[in-house]
């Protein structure tokens, strides 16, 4: 990762964008300022060059098999084996064509994925928003129109989105966090107010905070000479215009004041440009620095003995400042520096409210031979936020306020002076190239559009010779790749931010190396052979999964419909992989890879069942993109994007039809899809499913290529030439991750946010997959043009995935306190971020506060990319809190979130145990909201493909199998699996594959050093349940020891007293406390003191044996106590009516609606706005919240 120097002979600046672009060379790079037609012509030329070297009918990269060298006896067998060698799975995308340097946001030469108009060419209906929810064009300059005089699509999810959402005079909502400064537009005078921030936090929330009174304004106003005269005081409007917007920056202009500011990611100074020669009334407007605080100490001018003292008795005498001003505010303990582009006369007052205003009233005449610029540039930077330790908030350690490498004032002053000249311009840009021969590495380029504020005068005092590199702040993930020579003076100069320490880097452009992940439907390794029977068992059932009828009609929301489609896509791709391992194509795998015996013992879906499932998927995907959906996609002409019309459902049918589109007005409908919330989450699932359909049906892929591409363009458009969609709608290239929230009205005070980092990763994985699949299809069809486009889609998808992975690991995955790379302060104890905002990080979700939710939402879906996402160290860290949170709330299982806990359980090294637990999950786990995007098939596939872990962390007691039984001392010989009544010689002699049950168990004991218990459990419970099942001690073992076993243990236990734990009935107080959250067992016990406090069980024996609980009570009578209390209240004339919430019928008790904890909130609402809600007392049916209810009872 290297910052680029200011002058690079290999780069040139385009006239239209200021992009640093590679000059034209022999590789066929495009000349600068190329037109759209030039781009297309160049692509065709490149294709001819490429296709001359790449056979069009080359083997499919998805179906290639790697060659394996081996010596085999016998010519016939050798021939068969060699022929089969070419059918081994290949998961790496081949590098088909020459790599191009492809500009990203702001480029005029990046070819679009498509030039088809969503309305005129693709047949979408269009919608123009009402004024109340439309962009406020009064705040946007005419520059936001395309070269074809069409309005360009606008940013909807940018880090500065709040600045685009002003509707009148700006408020405190119009703010941005370029980091480390936070800026807003509501200071005491018109202009840009810069805030120095600090982090306030606790165990689950980190909030960026600042004191508004401590902000410094660079702005303009009337002469301060009359500010103390109330009769002549005039305030100018704060209204502004957005004149430019790129991924790295946004430019604001205050028209009435002729001043402009570029707000840029990582800016080390706050910068304002002023037109010096103002016409008419504006001639009385002067550049001004303002603070609500009184400046007691004099201003230090040019670092010399010249000082300017602000006067409260009128305007101070003007002083000539040639270069810079330094000021210290006692109340904040902050020291600021302001740099001037040319010598100017300044004056200062303290007004009646004890506020400070410093104003430039004139400019020093230029000397002979010196041409001053038409603009004055003022740049402000914080020198120190803890000058005298007087401000405890800014000075204390521990929350990222004072860093070890925070610069000292004197040294930092000289550093700022040396680098104040170069500042970022309005045409900042991001570009990338993939020049690595393997295609597995990309380079991101950040062009800061360097501008110089100095003139060409011989005695220029603002420019330090040889030290004019731009300084920009870099985030921790940037710093991971920067070499020391790119740091100013070879040292770290850092400031705190919400996402860790930000350090200064030299250079007007950065080059950041990015490793691209491998993208495939399949994991890096196939499922382990002994999991094949379980996979087959799950597939036989899951292949019959059918989409809800409303999804097949294109009704409902786009999020859950996408999850259902992707779920079926995963079932089909797993089915293909298992069929290849066990079918004709898997000849070598079966005979050499150890699959033969397990495949023989497996039942797989029939071909007709697979065909039917694929037909279901194809129809389900197609209805959403072919224009026939009940809630169709509509093109939003106002912002520029594809929106779901929106569906108000009754009885699983939409009661509205286009043009009645509630999605454009109801911000809560469809997760805010109509306001650009979560588009990448929603459409990512649809794109992934479409990639699977195209993979199995290439003709379908070609026919619907543009329709799928429309969704890709909505979330991953790389070209400004595609004016129908904004550039990379969600991606913040500087942060590396995406922003999910969109054009919310009013905007959030904390700015944009993203909850599920994993779904963002999966969305871009889907984009890359579709590109890979379609490149293969187009090449097979000898369609060079579309193959090149698909190749570019794949590259863009991989790059988006890669940067999202990097940032998820850095800013969502919280590492241990001992990790020197840890981002968040120690006070934050959660192991992940649930929602990351511009200015806040929290352990929480939008849909609940249970501890398993913020972790779980960072783990779904389970696809091949998940292995790149989840480092083992982080998975080890989240295992305990996730497992404990799930164990404490049975809804974790019933709602489907425990599926992810089992995925974690397998990843830390317990695959076999995890698969057995998956088998035990109720079907509801895969049907309710937390798990309806998963299937048992895909979950077992994921577990079966996890890498082995050499030294796994200790399994928690919650995950121990047979925790309520007494397990025998480990043995390493096969007797009868501790089951003499069921594991008979006849059972042990049964043939399971090529070996008997006994032979397989003995093999595991002798070769893999498993205990008799574990080996019997694996063979009888996991591998060959239908054959060797009677030898599975995990199911059949009674817990009573045999006489032989008792003799073996008698010596060890003679002098050891057996633990006793007596659980008396819970008291009324305990029944009514938070301890009462247990699911109902035949007998229900809760731990009241000890390690497992709050834990629940049907038998407390384990607690005693493992010393997990010191005291407990039995809750089985809690409901009776509550019934008695209710009867007492009724007899006393209290308002309990027997008929208000009658006992629930079994269909309610065991239906999906019942998510209620029976002991704490047994009253479930069965109709009304609170449908499905739970209450500790009967619902008040007159409140309007619930119209019908019933009570869950034990006997139900």
MONORKA-V602492 format. One record per residue. SS is DSSP state (H for helix, E for strand, L for the rest). PSI is psi in whole degrees, -180 to 180 (999 if undefined). BURIAL is I if it has 9 or more other C-alpha atoms within 8 Angstrom, else O. Layout:
# MONORKA-V602492
ss: (SS SS)
psi: (PSI PSI)
burial: (BURIAL BURIAL)
This chain:
# MONORKA-V602492
ss: (L E E E L L L L L L E E E L L L L L L E E E L L L L L L L L L L L L L H H H H H H H H H H H H H H H H L L L L L L L L L L L L L L L L L L L L L L L H H H H H H H H H H H H H L L L L L L L L L L L L L E E E L L L L L L L L L L L L L L L L L L L L L E E E L L L H H H L L L H H H E L H H H E L L L L L E L L L L L L L L L H H H H L L L L L L L L L L E E L L L L L E E E L L L L L L E E E E E L L E E E E L L L E E E E E L L H H H L E E E E E E E L H H H L L L L L L L L L L L L L L E E E E E L L L E E E E E E H H H L E E E E E E L L E L L E E E E E E L L L L H H H H H E E E E E E E L L L L L L L E E E L L L L L E E L L E L L L L L L L E E E L L E E E E E E L L L L E E E E E E E L L L E E E E E E E L L L L L E E E E E E E E L L L L L L L L L L L E E E E E E E E E E L L L L L L L H H H H L L L L L L L L L L L L L H H H H H H H H H H H L L E E E L L L L E E E E E L L L L L L L E E E E E E E L L E E E L L L L L L L L L L L L L L L L L L E E E E L H H H H L L L L H H H L H H H L L L E E L L L L L L E E E E E L L E E E E E E E L L L L L L L L L L L L L H H H H H H H H H H H H H H L L L L L L H H H H L L L L L H H H H H H H H H H H H H H H H H H H H H H H H H L H H H H H H H H H L L L H H H H H L L L L L L H H H H H H H H H H H H H H H H H H H L L L L L L L E E E E L L L L E E E E L L L L E E L L E E L L L L L L L H H H L L L L H H H H H H H L L L H H H H H H H H H H H H H H H H H H L H H H H H H L H H H H H H H H H H H H L L L L L L L L L L L L L L E L L L L L L E L L L L L L L L L L L L L L E E L L H H H H H H H H H H H H H H H H H H H H H H H H L L L H H H H H H H H H H H H H H H H H H H H H H H H H H H H H E L L L L L L L L L L L L L L L L L L E L L E E E L L E E E L L L L L L L L H H H H H H L L L L L L L L L H H H H L L H H H H H H H H H H H H H H H H L L L H H H H L L L H H H H H H H H H H L L L H H H H H H H H H H L L H H H H L L L L L L L L L H H H H H H H H H L L L L L L L L L L L L H H H L L L L L L L L L L L L L L L L L L L L L L L L L H H H H L L E E L L E E H H H H H H H H H H H L L L L H H H H H H H H H H H H L H H H H H H H L H H H H L L L L L L H H H H H H H H H H H L L L L L L L L L E E E L L H H H H L L L L L L L L L L L L L E E E E E L L L L L L E E L L L H H H H H H L L L L E E E E L L L H H H H H H H H H H H H H H L L L L L L L L L L E E L L H H H H L L L L L L L L L L L L L E E E E E L L L L L L E E L L L L L L L L L L L L E E E E L L L L L)
psi: (119 133 142 145 167 -33 118 120 -21 1 151 165 125 149 -33 -27 -20 12 140 113 146 135 163 134 -171 -13 -4 17 151 146 160 153 36 150 173 -44 -39 -41 -49 -44 -41 -39 -43 -40 -41 -40 -41 -41 -42 -46 -20 -24 -19 114 133 -27 28 160 149 131 -18 -21 7 158 137 142 139 126 130 153 126 138 147 120 -36 -51 -39 -45 -42 -44 -43 -40 -36 -17 -30 11 24 138 138 121 6 131 129 152 97 -39 167 143 141 148 114 114 151 -136 135 -1 148 0 4 118 137 160 -32 150 16 134 131 -30 -59 -31 -36 -4 13 145 157 160 136 124 154 161 -32 -28 13 162 145 94 -14 -21 0 133 164 -13 -13 34 148 166 -21 19 28 146 127 149 148 154 139 -15 28 162 -18 22 -35 -30 -20 -1 13 142 -11 -139 134 148 -172 -7 -23 85 162 154 81 -22 131 -12 149 136 148 -174 27 41 -175 -17 161 137 -166 124 126 136 140 128 160 170 123 139 168 -162 -23 0 135 119 125 132 156 162 117 -32 -17 -1 154 131 129 112 -151 151 180 172 132 -6 -21 12 -30 -6 105 -28 -27 2 128 134 137 153 146 2 145 171 137 115 -19 148 121 -179 -27 -17 165 141 127 144 132 100 -46 -15 -1 46 152 144 135 115 113 142 130 17 136 -15 154 126 139 133 139 135 127 -37 89 134 157 -133 -30 -9 -16 10 134 141 134 141 130 147 140 -12 153 129 101 -49 151 156 131 124 126 25 19 -165 -3 129 147 119 128 140 141 2 32 177 137 161 137 147 142 121 122 -28 -52 161 141 130 146 127 119 -42 -37 -21 23 145 130 154 140 129 144 144 -17 160 138 155 129 154 169 144 158 117 -176 -25 14 35 156 133 123 128 141 119 -16 167 147 130 144 144 168 135 9 124 110 150 157 -13 142 137 129 133 130 145 145 130 -48 135 11 65 -43 13 20 -20 100 -29 -46 -20 -21 150 168 -26 26 19 -61 116 157 -39 26 130 146 149 -51 -47 -40 -35 -46 -35 -45 -41 -39 -22 15 -18 -41 128 157 141 -169 -9 39 153 158 138 169 158 155 91 -8 132 -32 -14 13 5 136 162 123 136 125 118 116 8 65 135 145 134 -7 153 -174 25 144 -38 43 124 -7 -9 126 117 131 0 41 21 146 144 128 148 139 146 167 -40 -24 -45 -25 -26 -3 132 155 -30 -13 1 141 129 17 18 162 121 109 152 156 155 174 -37 40 -180 137 132 150 142 140 147 142 0 146 148 119 120 138 119 129 134 156 138 129 161 -19 155 175 -15 151 168 143 144 -40 -6 -7 -44 -41 -38 -43 -43 -45 -38 -41 -36 -46 -25 -16 2 133 140 145 146 -38 -30 -41 -20 1 42 160 -158 162 -14 -60 -31 -41 -40 -40 -43 -46 -33 -49 -35 -41 -40 -44 -41 -35 -41 -42 -43 -44 -39 -38 -38 -35 -13 -162 -36 -21 30 -52 -42 -40 -42 -30 -33 1 16 -15 -54 -34 -35 -36 -28 9 146 127 160 151 162 -37 -37 -40 -43 -43 -41 -40 -40 -40 -45 -46 -45 -38 -40 -43 -38 -28 -20 -7 7 2 4 147 -35 87 160 140 142 126 104 -18 -53 -33 87 169 122 143 134 -34 143 117 114 140 126 42 29 146 131 0 156 153 137 11 95 92 -16 -24 -8 -25 105 -20 -11 137 40 25 22 -39 -12 27 23 133 24 -41 -35 -53 -58 -25 -42 -44 -42 -42 -47 -39 -37 -40 -42 -47 -36 -43 -23 83 -34 -40 -42 -42 -39 -38 20 -49 -33 -42 -40 -29 -41 -37 -43 -33 -36 -13 37 121 -2 134 -20 -25 87 -2 -19 148 162 122 72 -47 -22 131 97 -29 -49 -27 -24 -172 164 127 -36 150 -123 50 139 119 162 158 141 -33 9 -158 166 162 133 -67 98 -32 -36 -29 -44 -46 -33 -46 -27 -42 -40 -48 -41 -45 -41 -44 -48 -46 -31 -44 -44 -46 -37 -40 -30 3 33 93 -40 -51 -28 -40 -41 -44 -37 -41 -36 -44 -45 -46 -42 -42 -40 -44 -42 -44 -48 -35 -40 -47 -47 -34 -44 -32 -42 -14 -35 112 121 176 163 -22 -9 120 -18 5 138 -45 148 161 -26 -26 109 -11 156 5 165 129 -46 125 121 172 -42 21 147 132 149 88 175 172 -15 9 164 -2 144 -23 -14 -49 -32 -45 -37 -13 7 -6 153 173 99 -177 -33 -15 -31 -37 -26 -40 95 145 -36 -40 -41 -40 -36 -37 -12 -50 -52 -35 -44 -44 -41 -39 -41 -26 -7 110 -19 -19 -38 -50 -32 -9 -2 -22 -18 -41 -31 -38 -32 -41 -43 -43 -39 -33 -6 6 66 -47 -45 -39 -40 -41 -37 -36 -39 -30 -10 140 156 -32 -29 -29 7 -25 172 -37 -22 5 -6 -7 164 159 -37 -53 -34 -44 -40 -45 -45 -43 -16 7 144 154 147 121 -44 76 152 164 135 135 158 -29 -26 -1 128 147 33 -17 4 166 109 144 166 140 135 152 33 148 120 -88 26 26 17 71 -26 -31 -35 72 166 -33 -43 -46 -26 -2 144 121 97 -130 -5 161 166 -44 -44 -40 -41 -45 -39 -46 -36 -46 -45 -36 4 37 153 163 -42 -51 -41 -44 -42 -41 -46 -46 -24 -23 -52 -47 58 -41 -22 -50 10 -37 -11 19 103 -20 -20 -43 -18 128 -19 -12 139 146 164 -40 -41 -40 -38 -39 -35 -11 -39 -38 -27 3 -46 9 113 136 133 142 130 110 129 96 167 141 147 168 -43 -43 -39 -35 3 178 -11 -27 76 23 146 165 119 178 -41 133 124 144 138 126 -20 144 -173 -38 27 130 -10 157 150 162 -8 116 7 -42 -42 -44 -46 -38 3 45 -13 137 -32 157 172 160 128 6 -28 0 -41 -37 -42 -42 -38 -43 -41 -40 -41 -39 -45 -38 -43 -32 5 16 172 24 119 130 -31 -7 -46 82 167 140 147 157 -35 -26 -46 -40 10 177 -25 -29 101 19 138 120 -31 -23 -32 73 -2 114 135 125 -5 145 180 -29 27 125 -8 155 145 147 -19 161 142 141 103 -9 -2 -15 -7 -29 132 -20 148 169 167 127 121 156 -42 -12 999)
burial: (I I I I I I O O O O I I I I O O I I I I I I I I O O O I I I O I I I O I O O I I O I I I O I I O O I I O O I O I O O O O I I I I I I O O O O O O O O O O I I O O I O O I I I I I I I I O I O O O I O O I I O I I I I I I I I I I I O O O O I I O O I O I O I I O I O O O I I I I O O I I I O O I I I O O O O O I I I I I I I I I I I I I I I O O O I O I I I I I I I I I I I I I I I I O I I I I I I I I I I I I I O O I I I I I O I O O O I I I I I I I I I I I O O I I O O O O I O O O O I I I I I I I I I I I I I I I I I O O I I I I I I I I I I I I O I I I I I I O O I O O O I I O I I I I I I I I I I I O O I I I I I I O O O I I I I I I O O I I O O O I I I I I I I I I I O O O I I I I I I I I I I I I I I I I I I I O O I I I I I I I I O I I O O O O O I O I O O O I I I I I I I I I I I I O O O I O O I I I O I I I I I I O O I O O O O O I I O I O I I I I I I I I I I I I I I I I I I I O O O I I I I I I I I I I I I O O I I I O I O O I O I I I O O O I I I I I I I I I I I I O I I O O O I I I O O O I I I I I I I I I I I I I I I I I I I I I I I O I I I I I O I I O O O I O I I I I I I I I I I I I O I I O O O I O O I I I I I I I I I I I I I I I I I I I I I I I I I I O I I I I I I O O I I I I I I I O O I I I I I I O I I I I I O O O I I O O I I O I I I I I I O I I I O I I I I I I I I I I I I I I I I I I I I I I I O O O I I O O I O O O I I I I O I I O I I O I I I I I I I I I I I I I I I I I I I I I I I I O O I O I I I O O O I I I I I I I I I I I I I I I I I I I I I I I I I I I I O O I I I I I I I I I O O I I O O I I I I I I I I I I I I I I I I I I I I I I I I I I I I I I O O I I I I I I I I I I I I I I I I I I I I I I I I I I I I I I I I I O O O O O O I I I I O I I O I I I I I I I I I I I I I I I I O O O O O I I I I I I I I I I I I I I I I O O I I O O O I I I I I I I I I I I I I I I I I I I I I I I I I I I I I I I I I I I I I I I I I I I I I O O O O O I I I I I O I I I I I I I I I I I I I I I I I O O O O O O O O O O O O O O O O O O I I O O O O O I O I O I I O I O O O I I O O I I I I I I I O I I I I O I I I I I I I O O O I I I I O I I I I I I I I I I I O I I I I I I I I O I I O O O I O O O I I O O I O O O O O O O O O O O I O I O I I O O O I I I O O I I I I I O O O I I I I I I I I O I I I I I I I I I O I I I I O O I I I I I I I I I I I O O I O O O O I O O I I O O O O O I O O O I I I I I O O O I I O O O O I I I I I I I I I I I I I I I O I I I O I I O O I I O I O O O I I I I I I I I I O O I)
